[in-house]
Amino acid sequence: MVCLVINGEGLPQGEGLSERLLKVRGMTSISYSVNREKTNVIMGKEIVNLYGPDILQIILEM
């Protein structure tokens, strides 16, 4: 899972970036978070999903 944090209007060439990231073994989802605030908070309130599920599911095996 990859989530980029940006402070702009959108992700230029997001489709091309997604194609390259999909070559990484085990890649399950790609998204970006828009944060234009000047605070110590990393993630913004808007998250845009580019590929895969928009949730992270953790499966524990015992």
N, C-alpha and C positions, 0 to 999 in steps of 0.2 A: 504494500500500500504506500502510495506517495501522495502527499498533500503539500503543495507549494503555497506560500503565503505571499500575496502581492498587494501593492498599494495603488494599483491603477484601475482602469475601467474594465479591462479584460486581459486575457492571455493571448498575445499575438502568436500566431502559428501554433496554437495549442494542439491542433490535430497532428501536426508533424512531430511535436514533442511526445505526444501520446504514442505514436507509432514507434518511436525510438525506445521509449520506456517499456513498451510491451515486449521488447526483445530481452529484457532482464528476466532471468529465470525466477519463477515464483510470483511475478507481478499479478496482483489481483484487482487493484483499483487505482485510479488516478483522479485527483481532484485539486481544486485550488480554493483558497480562502482569501476573501478581500478584506483587508484591514487598513483603513486610512487614518486611524486614530494615533495620536502621539502619546501612547501609554506603554506600560510594561507588559501588556496583554499581547500574546502572540497571535492567536486565532481571531479572525473577524467574525461578524455576525452572518455574513453571506458566504456560503460554501457552494461551489459549482462542481458537479460531478462530470468528468470527461469520459471515464471508462469504468465499467464494472459496477458492483453493488455499492450503494452509498452508506453502508454500515460495515462495521468490523465485527466479525463473529469469531469468538475464541472457543475452541473445542479442546477440552482437557481429557486426556485419556489416562485411566488409572490402571 
